[in-house]
Amino acid sequence: MSIENVVFRKIKEISAREIQPRPTVTAYQIASELAVSSDSLLPTLAELKQLRLVSFCDGKGASIKLTLLGTVVKRDK
């Protein structure tokens, strides 16, 4: 499974834990749960943003949220 799929699935998992729809998820939170550095996640998050699956809540990608498209897409492969 590609790293983009792993990160995307982790974002969806973290988002599903919250009561509000499409909550903000921090890159630090994703990195700590995947046991990787936040800096190594930035290219992957940028790729997911380019695919329009996530949007950045700030300009740097430190906090993100799923887009409407991201809530319905399944990336299992």
All heavy atoms as a GROMACS GRO file, in nm:
protein
  593
    1MET      N    1   0.085  -0.117   0.000
    1MET     CA    2   0.000   0.000   0.000
    1MET      C    3   0.090   0.124   0.000
    1MET      O    4   0.188   0.129   0.072
    1MET     CB    5  -0.090  -0.001   0.124
    1MET     CG    6  -0.191   0.108   0.124
    1MET     SD    7  -0.305   0.106   0.264
    1MET     CE    8  -0.367  -0.059   0.264
    2SER      N    9   0.055   0.224  -0.079
    2SER     CA   10   0.137   0.345  -0.088
    2SER      C   11   0.123   0.429   0.038
    2SER      O   12   0.025   0.420   0.112
    2SER     CB   13   0.097   0.425  -0.211
    2SER     OG   14  -0.028   0.485  -0.191
    3ILE      N   15   0.224   0.513   0.060
    3ILE     CA   16   0.224   0.598   0.179
    3ILE      C   17   0.107   0.697   0.176
    3ILE      O   18   0.051   0.730   0.280
    3ILE     CB   19   0.360   0.672   0.195
    3ILE    CG1   20   0.366   0.748   0.327
    3ILE    CG2   21   0.386   0.764   0.079
    3ILE    CD1   22   0.371   0.660   0.448
    4GLU      N   23   0.068   0.740   0.055
    4GLU     CA   24  -0.046   0.832   0.045
    4GLU      C   25  -0.173   0.766   0.097
    4GLU      O   26  -0.252   0.828   0.166
    4GLU     CB   27  -0.068   0.879  -0.099
    4GLU     CG   28   0.036   0.975  -0.150
    4GLU     CD   29   0.157   0.903  -0.209
    4GLU    OE1   30   0.155   0.779  -0.221
    4GLU    OE2   31   0.253   0.973  -0.243
    5ASN      N   32  -0.191   0.639   0.063
    5ASN     CA   33  -0.310   0.568   0.110
    5ASN      C   34  -0.308   0.548   0.260
    5ASN      O   35  -0.411   0.560   0.326
    5ASN     CB   36  -0.322   0.433   0.039
    5ASN     CG   37  -0.358   0.447  -0.107
    5ASN    OD1   38  -0.396   0.553  -0.152
    5ASN    ND2   39  -0.344   0.339  -0.180
    6VAL      N   40  -0.192   0.517   0.314
    6VAL     CA   41  -0.179   0.497   0.459
    6VAL      C   42  -0.212   0.626   0.533
    6VAL      O   43  -0.289   0.626   0.630
    6VAL     CB   44  -0.037   0.446   0.494
    6VAL    CG1   45  -0.016   0.445   0.644
    6VAL    CG2   46  -0.013   0.310   0.434
    7VAL      N   47  -0.156   0.737   0.487
    7VAL     CA   48  -0.180   0.866   0.552
    7VAL      C   49  -0.326   0.906   0.537
    7VAL      O   50  -0.390   0.950   0.634
    7VAL     CB   51  -0.086   0.974   0.495
    7VAL    CG1   52  -0.123   1.111   0.547
    7VAL    CG2   53   0.059   0.941   0.529
    8PHE      N   54  -0.382   0.888   0.418
    8PHE     CA   55  -0.522   0.924   0.395
    8PHE      C   56  -0.615   0.842   0.485
    8PHE      O   57  -0.708   0.897   0.545
    8PHE     CB   58  -0.558   0.903   0.247
    8PHE     CG   59  -0.700   0.938   0.215
    8PHE    CD1   60  -0.743   1.070   0.220
    8PHE    CD2   61  -0.791   0.840   0.180
    8PHE    CE1   62  -0.874   1.103   0.189
    8PHE    CE2   63  -0.921   0.872   0.150
    8PHE     CZ   64  -0.964   1.004   0.154
    9ARG      N   65  -0.589   0.713   0.496
    9ARG     CA   66  -0.672   0.629   0.581
    9ARG      C   67  -0.660   0.670   0.728
    9ARG      O   68  -0.758   0.666   0.803
    9ARG     CB   69  -0.636   0.482   0.563
    9ARG     CG   70  -0.682   0.430   0.426
    9ARG     CD   71  -0.641   0.290   0.399
    9ARG     NE   72  -0.699   0.202   0.498
    9ARG     CZ   73  -0.665   0.075   0.512
    9ARG    NH1   74  -0.575   0.022   0.432
    9ARG    NH2   75  -0.722   0.000   0.602
   10LYS      N   76  -0.540   0.712   0.770
   10LYS     CA   77  -0.520   0.756   0.908
   10LYS      C   78  -0.597   0.887   0.932
   10LYS      O   79  -0.658   0.904   1.038
   10LYS     CB   80  -0.371   0.775   0.937
   10LYS     CG   81  -0.342   0.815   1.081
   10LYS     CD   82  -0.401   0.723   1.184
   10LYS     CE   83  -0.332   0.591   1.194
   10LYS     NZ   84  -0.384   0.507   1.306
   11ILE      N   85  -0.596   0.978   0.836
   11ILE     CA   86  -0.672   1.103   0.848
   11ILE      C   87  -0.821   1.072   0.862
   11ILE      O   88  -0.889   1.130   0.947
   11ILE     CB   89  -0.646   1.196   0.728
   11ILE    CG1   90  -0.501   1.242   0.728
   11ILE    CG2   91  -0.741   1.315   0.730
   11ILE    CD1   92  -0.458   1.309   0.599
   12LYS      N   93  -0.871   0.981   0.780
   12LYS     CA   94  -1.013   0.943   0.790
   12LYS      C   95  -1.044   0.878   0.924
   12LYS      O   96  -1.149   0.904   0.983
   12LYS     CB   97  -1.050   0.850   0.675
   12LYS     CG   98  -1.063   0.923   0.542
   12LYS     CD   99  -1.118   0.836   0.434
   12LYS     CE  100  -1.268   0.830   0.447
   12LYS     NZ  101  -1.335   0.787   0.325
   13GLU      N  102  -0.953   0.796   0.973
   13GLU     CA  103  -0.973   0.731   1.103
   13GLU      C  104  -0.979   0.833   1.216
   13GLU      O  105  -1.067   0.828   1.302
   13GLU     CB  106  -0.859   0.631   1.128
   13GLU     CG  107  -0.865   0.563   1.262
   13GLU     CD  108  -0.741   0.479   1.287
   13GLU    OE1  109  -0.691   0.414   1.193
   13GLU    OE2  110  -0.693   0.480   1.402
   14ILE      N  111  -0.885   0.927   1.217
   14ILE     CA  112  -0.883   1.030   1.320
   14ILE      C  113  -1.008   1.118   1.310
   14ILE      O  114  -1.069   1.153   1.410
   14ILE     CB  115  -0.754   1.115   1.309
   14ILE    CG1  116  -0.632   1.029   1.342
   14ILE    CG2  117  -0.761   1.236   1.400
   14ILE    CD1  118  -0.499   1.094   1.310
   15SER      N  119  -1.047   1.152   1.188
   15SER     CA  120  -1.166   1.236   1.168
   15SER      C  121  -1.293   1.166   1.216
   15SER      O  122  -1.384   1.232   1.266
   15SER     CB  123  -1.181   1.272   1.020
   15SER     OG  124  -1.073   1.350   0.977
   16ALA      N  125  -1.299   1.036   1.201
   16ALA     CA  126  -1.419   0.960   1.242
   16ALA      C  127  -1.436   0.958   1.394
   16ALA      O  128  -1.546   0.935   1.443
   16ALA     CB  129  -1.410   0.819   1.188
   17ARG      N  130  -1.330   0.984   1.468
   17ARG     CA  131  -1.338   0.983   1.614
   17ARG      C  132  -1.410   1.106   1.669
   17ARG      O  133  -1.457   1.105   1.782
   17ARG     CB  134  -1.198   0.980   1.675
   17ARG     CG  135  -1.123   0.856   1.647
   17ARG     CD  136  -0.987   0.863   1.712
   17ARG     NE  137  -0.895   0.774   1.647
   17ARG     CZ  138  -0.764   0.787   1.648
   17ARG    NH1  139  -0.708   0.888   1.712
   17ARG    NH2  140  -0.687   0.702   1.586
   18GLU      N  141  -1.413   1.213   1.593
   18GLU     CA  142  -1.472   1.339   1.639
   18GLU      C  143  -1.622   1.342   1.614
   18GLU      O  144  -1.671   1.274   1.524
   18GLU     CB  145  -1.406   1.457   1.565
   18GLU     CG  146  -1.259   1.470   1.590
   18GLU     CD  147  -1.226   1.509   1.732
   18GLU    OE1  148  -1.302   1.588   1.792
   18GLU    OE2  149  -1.123   1.461   1.783
   19ILE      N  150  -1.691   1.421   1.690
   19ILE     CA  151  -1.835   1.433   1.676
   19ILE      C  152  -1.870   1.521   1.557
   19ILE      O  153  -1.961   1.491   1.482
   19ILE     CB  154  -1.897   1.491   1.805
   19ILE    CG1  155  -1.876   1.392   1.919
   19ILE    CG2  156  -2.044   1.523   1.786
   19ILE    CD1  157  -1.916   1.443   2.054
   20GLN      N  158  -1.796   1.629   1.538
   20GLN     CA  159  -1.826   1.720   1.428
   20GLN      C  160  -1.779   1.663   1.295
   20GLN      O  161  -1.681   1.590   1.290
   20GLN     CB  162  -1.762   1.856   1.451
   20GLN     CG  163  -1.611   1.853   1.440
   20GLN     CD  164  -1.549   1.987   1.472
   20GLN    OE1  165  -1.604   2.061   1.551
   20GLN    NE2  166  -1.436   2.016   1.412
   21PRO      N  167  -1.849   1.693   1.189
   21PRO     CA  168  -1.806   1.642   1.057
   21PRO      C  169  -1.682   1.715   1.009
   21PRO      O  170  -1.669   1.836   1.029
   21PRO     CB  171  -1.926   1.671   0.967
   21PRO     CG  172  -2.000   1.781   1.034
   21PRO     CD  173  -1.973   1.767   1.181
   22ARG      N  174  -1.590   1.642   0.949
   22ARG     CA  175  -1.467   1.695   0.893
   22ARG      C  176  -1.390   1.784   0.990
   22ARG      O  177  -1.366   1.902   0.964
   22ARG     CB  178  -1.496   1.769   0.764
   22ARG     CG  179  -1.554   1.680   0.658
   22ARG     CD  180  -1.580   1.747   0.528
   22ARG     NE  181  -1.542   1.886   0.525
   22ARG     CZ  182  -1.602   1.979   0.455
   22ARG    NH1  183  -1.703   1.948   0.381
   22ARG    NH2  184  -1.560   2.103   0.455
   23PRO      N  185  -1.348   1.730   1.103
   23PRO     CA  186  -1.272   1.810   1.200
   23PRO      C  187  -1.131   1.840   1.149
   23PRO      O  188  -1.080   1.774   1.059
   23PRO     CB  189  -1.268   1.720   1.323
   23PRO     CG  190  -1.270   1.583   1.265
   23PRO     CD  191  -1.361   1.592   1.145
   24THR      N  192  -1.067   1.936   1.211
   24THR     CA  193  -0.928   1.969   1.180
   24THR      C  194  -0.838   1.865   1.245
   24THR      O  195  -0.856   1.829   1.361
   24THR     CB  196  -0.894   2.109   1.234
   24THR    OG1  197  -0.982   2.203   1.174
   24THR    CG2  198  -0.751   2.145   1.201
   25VAL      N  199  -0.742   1.817   1.169
   25VAL     CA  200  -0.646   1.718   1.216
   25VAL      C  201  -0.507   1.778   1.199
   25VAL      O  202  -0.477   1.836   1.095
   25VAL     CB  203  -0.656   1.587   1.134
   25VAL    CG1  204  -0.555   1.485   1.180
   25VAL    CG2  205  -0.796   1.530   1.139
   26THR      N  206  -0.424   1.768   1.301
   26THR     CA  207  -0.290   1.825   1.291
   26THR      C  208  -0.193   1.723   1.231
   26THR      O  209  -0.210   1.602   1.248
   26THR     CB  210  -0.237   1.869   1.428
   26THR    OG1  211  -0.223   1.755   1.512
   26THR    CG2  212  -0.330   1.971   1.492
   27ALA      N  213  -0.092   1.775   1.163
   27ALA     CA  214   0.012   1.689   1.106
   27ALA      C  215   0.086   1.616   1.218
   27ALA      O  216   0.125   1.500   1.202
   27ALA     CB  217   0.109   1.771   1.022
   28TYR      N  218   0.102   1.682   1.331
   28TYR     CA  219   0.168   1.619   1.446
   28TYR      C  220   0.090   1.498   1.494
   28TYR      O  221   0.147   1.394   1.526
   28TYR     CB  222   0.185   1.722   1.559
   28TYR     CG  223   0.244   1.661   1.684
   28TYR    CD1  224   0.381   1.636   1.692
   28TYR    CD2  225   0.164   1.627   1.792
   28TYR    CE1  226   0.436   1.578   1.805
   28TYR    CE2  227   0.218   1.570   1.905
   28TYR     CZ  228   0.353   1.545   1.910
   28TYR     OH  229   0.408   1.487   2.022
   29GLN      N  230  -0.041   1.510   1.498
   29GLN     CA  231  -0.127   1.400   1.541
   29GLN      C  232  -0.115   1.281   1.447
   29GLN      O  233  -0.102   1.166   1.491
   29GLN     CB  234  -0.271   1.450   1.548
   29GLN     CG  235  -0.370   1.355   1.607
   29GLN     CD  236  -0.510   1.417   1.613
   29GLN    OE1  237  -0.538   1.519   1.549
   29GLN    NE2  238  -0.598   1.356   1.689
   30ILE      N  239  -0.116   1.307   1.317
   30ILE     CA  240  -0.101   1.201   1.217
   30ILE      C  241   0.036   1.136   1.231
   30ILE      O  242   0.049   1.013   1.233
   30ILE     CB  243  -0.119   1.256   1.075
   30ILE    CG1  244  -0.259   1.315   1.058
   30ILE    CG2  245  -0.095   1.148   0.971
   30ILE    CD1  246  -0.271   1.405   0.937
   31ALA      N  247   0.140   1.220   1.242
   31ALA     CA  248   0.277   1.170   1.251
   31ALA      C  249   0.298   1.084   1.375
   31ALA      O  250   0.363   0.979   1.369
   31ALA     CB  251   0.375   1.286   1.251
   32SER      N  252   0.242   1.126   1.487
   32SER     CA  253   0.261   1.048   1.610
   32SER      C  254   0.191   0.913   1.602
   32SER      O  255   0.244   0.813   1.650
   32SER     CB  256   0.213   1.127   1.732
   32SER     OG  257   0.075   1.147   1.728
   33GLU      N  258   0.075   0.908   1.540
   33GLU     CA  259   0.004   0.780   1.528
   33GLU      C  260   0.068   0.687   1.426
   33GLU      O  261   0.055   0.566   1.437
   33GLU     CB  262  -0.143   0.804   1.496
   33GLU     CG  263  -0.217   0.867   1.612
   33GLU     CD  264  -0.367   0.854   1.603
   33GLU    OE1  265  -0.416   0.766   1.532
   33GLU    OE2  266  -0.434   0.933   1.672
   34LEU      N  267   0.135   0.743   1.326
   34LEU     CA  268   0.202   0.662   1.226
   34LEU      C  269   0.350   0.640   1.259
   34LEU      O  270   0.419   0.569   1.186
   34LEU     CB  271   0.191   0.726   1.087
   34LEU     CG  272   0.053   0.728   1.026
   34LEU    CD1  273   0.054   0.805   0.895
   34LEU    CD2  274   0.001   0.588   1.004
   35ALA      N  275   0.398   0.701   1.366
   35ALA     CA  276   0.536   0.690   1.412
   35ALA      C  277   0.635   0.736   1.305
   35ALA      O  278   0.732   0.668   1.274
   35ALA     CB  279   0.567   0.548   1.458
   36VAL      N  280   0.606   0.853   1.245
   36VAL     CA  281   0.696   0.916   1.149
   36VAL      C  282   0.712   1.062   1.190
   36VAL      O  283   0.639   1.113   1.275
   36VAL     CB  284   0.644   0.906   1.004
   36VAL    CG1  285   0.635   0.762   0.959
   36VAL    CG2  286   0.510   0.974   0.989
   37SER      N  287   0.804   1.133   1.127
   37SER     CA  288   0.823   1.274   1.158
   37SER      C  289   0.722   1.358   1.082
   37SER      O  290   0.678   1.322   0.973
   37SER     CB  291   0.965   1.319   1.124
   37SER     OG  292   0.982   1.321   0.985
   38SER      N  293   0.687   1.472   1.139
   38SER     CA  294   0.592   1.562   1.074
   38SER      C  295   0.647   1.615   0.942
   38SER      O  296   0.572   1.634   0.847
   38SER     CB  297   0.559   1.680   1.167
   38SER     OG  298   0.494   1.635   1.282
   39ASP      N  299   0.778   1.638   0.938
   39ASP     CA  300   0.839   1.690   0.816
   39ASP      C  301   0.830   1.592   0.700
   39ASP      O  302   0.815   1.632   0.586
   39ASP     CB  303   0.986   1.726   0.841
   39ASP     CG  304   1.000   1.843   0.937
   39ASP    OD1  305   0.905   1.924   0.946
   39ASP    OD2  306   1.104   1.852   1.003
   40SER      N  307   0.837   1.464   0.730
   40SER     CA  308   0.830   1.365   0.623
   40SER      C  309   0.687   1.350   0.569
   40SER      O  310   0.667   1.298   0.460
   40SER     CB  311   0.881   1.229   0.671
   40SER     OG  312   0.796   1.175   0.769
   41LEU      N  313   0.589   1.398   0.645
   41LEU     CA  314   0.449   1.391   0.601
   41LEU      C  315   0.412   1.501   0.503
   41LEU      O  316   0.318   1.484   0.426
   41LEU     CB  317   0.355   1.403   0.721
   41LEU     CG  318   0.324   1.279   0.799
   41LEU    CD1  319   0.226   1.312   0.910
   41LEU    CD2  320   0.268   1.171   0.712
   42LEU      N  321   0.483   1.612   0.504
   42LEU     CA  322   0.443   1.727   0.424
   42LEU      C  323   0.432   1.697   0.274
   42LEU      O  324   0.333   1.738   0.212
   42LEU     CB  325   0.538   1.845   0.449
   42LEU     CG  326   0.524   1.906   0.589
   42LEU    CD1  327   0.623   2.018   0.607
   42LEU    CD2  328   0.383   1.953   0.614
   43PRO      N  329   0.526   1.624   0.212
   43PRO     CA  330   0.507   1.592   0.069
   43PRO      C  331   0.383   1.506   0.043
   43PRO      O  332   0.312   1.526  -0.056
   43PRO     CB  333   0.634   1.517   0.031
   43PRO     CG  334   0.734   1.553   0.134
   43PRO     CD  335   0.657   1.581   0.258
   44THR      N  336   0.355   1.414   0.135
   44THR     CA  337   0.238   1.328   0.121
   44THR      C  338   0.109   1.409   0.136
   44THR      O  339   0.014   1.392   0.061
   44THR     CB  340   0.242   1.215   0.224
   44THR    OG1  341   0.364   1.145   0.209
   44THR    CG2  342   0.125   1.120   0.206
   45LEU      N  343   0.108   1.500   0.234
   45LEU     CA  344  -0.010   1.585   0.253
   45LEU      C  345  -0.030   1.677   0.133
   45LEU      O  346  -0.144   1.701   0.092
   45LEU     CB  347   0.004   1.666   0.382
   45LEU     CG  348   0.003   1.585   0.511
   45LEU    CD1  349   0.030   1.675   0.630
   45LEU    CD2  350  -0.128   1.511   0.528
   46ALA      N  351   0.079   1.726   0.075
   46ALA     CA  352   0.069   1.810  -0.044
   46ALA      C  353   0.011   1.731  -0.161
   46ALA      O  354  -0.069   1.784  -0.239
   46ALA     CB  355   0.206   1.867  -0.080
   47GLU      N  356   0.050   1.605  -0.173
   47GLU     CA  357  -0.005   1.519  -0.279
   47GLU      C  358  -0.154   1.496  -0.259
   47GLU      O  359  -0.233   1.504  -0.354
   47GLU     CB  360   0.068   1.385  -0.280
   47GLU     CG  361   0.018   1.287  -0.382
   47GLU     CD  362   0.045   1.327  -0.526
   47GLU    OE1  363   0.142   1.401  -0.550
   47GLU    OE2  364  -0.032   1.284  -0.613
   48LEU      N  365  -0.196   1.473  -0.135
   48LEU     CA  366  -0.338   1.454  -0.106
   48LEU      C  367  -0.417   1.583  -0.131
   48LEU      O  368  -0.532   1.579  -0.176
   48LEU     CB  369  -0.358   1.406   0.037
   48LEU     CG  370  -0.307   1.265   0.067
   48LEU    CD1  371  -0.314   1.236   0.217
   48LEU    CD2  372  -0.386   1.161  -0.012
   49LYS      N  373  -0.353   1.697  -0.105
   49LYS     CA  374  -0.418   1.825  -0.134
   49LYS      C  375  -0.434   1.843  -0.284
   49LYS      O  376  -0.538   1.889  -0.332
   49LYS     CB  377  -0.338   1.940  -0.076
   49LYS     CG  378  -0.403   2.074  -0.100
   49LYS     CD  379  -0.321   2.187  -0.047
   49LYS     CE  380  -0.394   2.317  -0.076
   49LYS     NZ  381  -0.307   2.430  -0.077
   50GLN      N  382  -0.332   1.807  -0.360
   50GLN     CA  383  -0.339   1.819  -0.505
   50GLN      C  384  -0.450   1.730  -0.563
   50GLN      O  385  -0.515   1.765  -0.660
   50GLN     CB  386  -0.205   1.782  -0.567
   50GLN     CG  387  -0.199   1.804  -0.716
   50GLN     CD  388  -0.062   1.775  -0.772
   50GLN    OE1  389   0.027   1.727  -0.702
   50GLN    NE2  390  -0.044   1.804  -0.898
   51LEU      N  391  -0.472   1.615  -0.500
   51LEU     CA  392  -0.579   1.526  -0.542
   51LEU      C  393  -0.716   1.573  -0.492
   51LEU      O  394  -0.818   1.509  -0.517
   51LEU     CB  395  -0.552   1.384  -0.490
   51LEU     CG  396  -0.431   1.314  -0.551
   51LEU    CD1  397  -0.402   1.184  -0.474
   51LEU    CD2  398  -0.454   1.286  -0.698
   52ARG      N  399  -0.716   1.681  -0.415
   52ARG     CA  400  -0.837   1.743  -0.358
   52ARG      C  401  -0.909   1.654  -0.259
   52ARG      O  402  -1.031   1.656  -0.248
   52ARG     CB  403  -0.931   1.789  -0.469
   52ARG     CG  404  -0.866   1.895  -0.554
   52ARG     CD  405  -0.959   1.952  -0.654
   52ARG     NE  406  -0.885   2.056  -0.726
   52ARG     CZ  407  -0.919   2.098  -0.844
   52ARG    NH1  408  -1.022   2.048  -0.906
   52ARG    NH2  409  -0.848   2.193  -0.902
   53LEU      N  410  -0.830   1.575  -0.187
   53LEU     CA  411  -0.888   1.490  -0.083
   53LEU      C  412  -0.882   1.557   0.053
   53LEU      O  413  -0.961   1.525   0.142
   53LEU     CB  414  -0.814   1.355  -0.079
   53LEU     CG  415  -0.824   1.273  -0.207
   53LEU    CD1  416  -0.739   1.148  -0.197
   53LEU    CD2  417  -0.969   1.237  -0.237
   54VAL      N  418  -0.785   1.647   0.072
   54VAL     CA  419  -0.772   1.724   0.195
   54VAL      C  420  -0.750   1.870   0.159
   54VAL      O  421  -0.712   1.902   0.047
   54VAL     CB  422  -0.656   1.674   0.284
   54VAL    CG1  423  -0.677   1.530   0.327
   54VAL    CG2  424  -0.522   1.693   0.217
   55SER      N  425  -0.776   1.957   0.256
   55SER     CA  426  -0.745   2.099   0.240
   55SER      C  427  -0.665   2.142   0.362
   55SER      O  428  -0.681   2.087   0.471
   55SER     CB  429  -0.871   2.182   0.225
   55SER     OG  430  -0.951   2.171   0.340
   56PHE      N  431  -0.577   2.239   0.340
   56PHE     CA  432  -0.495   2.292   0.450
   56PHE      C  433  -0.572   2.403   0.520
   56PHE      O  434  -0.628   2.490   0.455
   56PHE     CB  435  -0.363   2.347   0.398
   56PHE     CG  436  -0.268   2.244   0.345
   56PHE    CD1  437  -0.155   2.281   0.276
   56PHE    CD2  438  -0.289   2.108   0.364
   56PHE    CE1  439  -0.065   2.188   0.227
   56PHE    CE2  440  -0.201   2.013   0.316
   56PHE     CZ  441  -0.088   2.053   0.248
   57CYS      N  442  -0.572   2.398   0.651
   57CYS     CA  443  -0.638   2.503   0.729
   57CYS      C  444  -0.544   2.621   0.749
   57CYS      O  445  -0.588   2.730   0.784
   57CYS     CB  446  -0.683   2.449   0.864
   57CYS     SG  447  -0.806   2.318   0.848
   58ASP      N  448  -0.415   2.598   0.729
   58ASP     CA  449  -0.316   2.704   0.732
   58ASP      C  450  -0.229   2.688   0.608
   58ASP      O  451  -0.240   2.591   0.536
   58ASP     CB  452  -0.232   2.699   0.860
   58ASP     CG  453  -0.158   2.568   0.876
   58ASP    OD1  454  -0.172   2.479   0.790
   58ASP    OD2  455  -0.084   2.553   0.973
   59GLY      N  456  -0.145   2.781   0.581
   59GLY     CA  457  -0.065   2.777   0.460
   59GLY      C  458   0.045   2.672   0.458
   59GLY      O  459   0.094   2.634   0.353
   60LYS      N  460   0.082   2.621   0.574
   60LYS     CA  461   0.196   2.531   0.584
   60LYS      C  462   0.160   2.383   0.588
   60LYS      O  463   0.246   2.299   0.580
   60LYS     CB  464   0.278   2.566   0.707
   60LYS     CG  465   0.330   2.707   0.706
   60LYS     CD  466   0.402   2.739   0.833
   60LYS     CE  467   0.444   2.885   0.834
   60LYS     NZ  468   0.504   2.923   0.960
   61GLY      N  469   0.037   2.350   0.607
   61GLY     CA  470  -0.004   2.210   0.616
   61GLY      C  471   0.008   2.152   0.755
   61GLY      O  472   0.005   2.031   0.772
   62ALA      N  473   0.018   2.238   0.856
   62ALA     CA  474   0.028   2.190   0.994
   62ALA      C  475  -0.106   2.138   1.043
   62ALA      O  476  -0.111   2.050   1.129
   62ALA     CB  477   0.079   2.300   1.086
   63SER      N  478  -0.214   2.191   0.990
   63SER     CA  479  -0.347   2.140   1.023
   63SER      C  480  -0.427   2.126   0.894
   63SER      O  481  -0.422   2.213   0.807
   63SER     CB  482  -0.418   2.230   1.123
   63SER     OG  483  -0.434   2.360   1.070
   64ILE      N  484  -0.496   2.016   0.884
   64ILE     CA  485  -0.569   1.984   0.762
   64ILE      C  486  -0.708   1.932   0.797
   64ILE      O  487  -0.736   1.901   0.912
   64ILE     CB  488  -0.495   1.877   0.678
   64ILE    CG1  489  -0.478   1.750   0.761
   64ILE    CG2  490  -0.361   1.927   0.630
   64ILE    CD1  491  -0.444   1.632   0.680
   65LYS      N  492  -0.792   1.923   0.696
   65LYS     CA  493  -0.923   1.860   0.713
   65LYS      C  494  -0.960   1.793   0.582
   65LYS      O  495  -0.911   1.829   0.475
   65LYS     CB  496  -1.030   1.959   0.757
   65LYS     CG  497  -1.060   2.064   0.656
   65LYS     CD  498  -1.181   2.152   0.682
   65LYS     CE  499  -1.212   2.192   0.819
   65LYS     NZ  500  -1.322   2.286   0.830
   66LEU      N  501  -1.044   1.694   0.591
   66LEU     CA  502  -1.093   1.627   0.471
   66LEU      C  503  -1.183   1.720   0.392
   66LEU      O  504  -1.258   1.798   0.450
   66LEU     CB  505  -1.174   1.502   0.509
   66LEU     CG  506  -1.097   1.384   0.566
   66LEU    CD1  507  -1.195   1.280   0.619
   66LEU    CD2  508  -1.007   1.324   0.462
   67THR      N  509  -1.178   1.710   0.262
   67THR     CA  510  -1.274   1.781   0.178
   67THR      C  511  -1.399   1.695   0.166
   67THR      O  512  -1.400   1.580   0.212
   67THR     CB  513  -1.215   1.806   0.037
   67THR    OG1  514  -1.189   1.680  -0.024
   67THR    CG2  515  -1.089   1.890   0.043
   68LEU      N  516  -1.502   1.749   0.104
   68LEU     CA  517  -1.622   1.668   0.082
   68LEU      C  518  -1.589   1.546  -0.002
   68LEU      O  519  -1.637   1.436   0.024
   68LEU     CB  520  -1.731   1.750   0.015
   68LEU     CG  521  -1.800   1.852   0.104
   68LEU    CD1  522  -1.897   1.938   0.022
   68LEU    CD2  523  -1.874   1.784   0.217
   69LEU      N  524  -1.504   1.565  -0.104
   69LEU     CA  525  -1.460   1.452  -0.186
   69LEU      C  526  -1.385   1.350  -0.101
   69LEU      O  527  -1.405   1.230  -0.114
   69LEU     CB  528  -1.373   1.501  -0.301
   69LEU     CG  529  -1.313   1.394  -0.392
   69LEU    CD1  530  -1.423   1.319  -0.465
   69LEU    CD2  531  -1.217   1.458  -0.490
   70GLY      N  532  -1.299   1.399  -0.013
   70GLY     CA  533  -1.220   1.311   0.072
   70GLY      C  534  -1.302   1.226   0.167
   70GLY      O  535  -1.261   1.117   0.206
   71THR      N  536  -1.420   1.274   0.202
   71THR     CA  537  -1.504   1.197   0.294
   71THR      C  538  -1.568   1.076   0.226
   71THR      O  539  -1.602   0.979   0.293
   71THR     CB  540  -1.615   1.284   0.356
   71THR    OG1  541  -1.696   1.338   0.252
   71THR    CG2  542  -1.556   1.394   0.441
   72VAL      N  543  -1.582   1.081   0.093
   72VAL     CA  544  -1.649   0.970   0.024
   72VAL      C  545  -1.554   0.879  -0.051
   72VAL      O  546  -1.590   0.766  -0.085
   72VAL     CB  547  -1.758   1.022  -0.073
   72VAL    CG1  548  -1.868   1.091   0.002
   72VAL    CG2  549  -1.701   1.111  -0.180
   73VAL      N  550  -1.432   0.923  -0.077
   73VAL     CA  551  -1.334   0.843  -0.152
   73VAL      C  552  -1.276   0.737  -0.061
   73VAL      O  553  -1.248   0.760   0.056
   73VAL     CB  554  -1.222   0.933  -0.208
   73VAL    CG1  555  -1.106   0.852  -0.260
   73VAL    CG2  556  -1.277   1.022  -0.316
   74LYS      N  557  -1.257   0.617  -0.118
   74LYS     CA  558  -1.190   0.508  -0.047
   74LYS      C  559  -1.064   0.474  -0.123
   74LYS      O  560  -1.068   0.447  -0.241
   74LYS     CB  561  -1.280   0.386  -0.038
   74LYS     CG  562  -1.402   0.407   0.045
   74LYS     CD  563  -1.485   0.283   0.055
   74LYS     CE  564  -1.608   0.314   0.138
   74LYS     NZ  565  -1.696   0.200   0.147
   75ARG      N  566  -0.951   0.480  -0.056
   75ARG     CA  567  -0.822   0.447  -0.118
   75ARG      C  568  -0.767   0.325  -0.046
   75ARG      O  569  -0.693   0.336   0.049
   75ARG     CB  570  -0.727   0.565  -0.106
   75ARG     CG  571  -0.771   0.684  -0.189
   75ARG     CD  572  -0.673   0.796  -0.179
   75ARG     NE  573  -0.539   0.756  -0.216
   75ARG     CZ  574  -0.473   0.800  -0.322
   75ARG    NH1  575  -0.530   0.885  -0.403
   75ARG    NH2  576  -0.351   0.761  -0.345
   76ASP      N  577  -0.803   0.208  -0.095
   76ASP     CA  578  -0.763   0.085  -0.030
   76ASP      C  579  -0.640   0.021  -0.092
   76ASP      O  580  -0.575  -0.061  -0.031
   76ASP     CB  581  -0.878  -0.016  -0.034
   76ASP     CG  582  -0.998   0.033   0.045
   76ASP    OD1  583  -0.977   0.104   0.144
   76ASP    OD2  584  -1.111  -0.001   0.008
   77LYS      N  585  -0.608   0.051  -0.215
   77LYS     CA  586  -0.499  -0.015  -0.283
   77LYS      C  587  -0.368   0.053  -0.260
   77LYS      O  588  -0.354   0.164  -0.239
   77LYS     CB  589  -0.526  -0.022  -0.432
   77LYS     CG  590  -0.646  -0.107  -0.462
   77LYS     CD  591  -0.670  -0.114  -0.609
   77LYS     CE  592  -0.793  -0.197  -0.638
   77LYS     NZ  593  -0.822  -0.211  -0.775
   0.00000   0.00000   0.00000
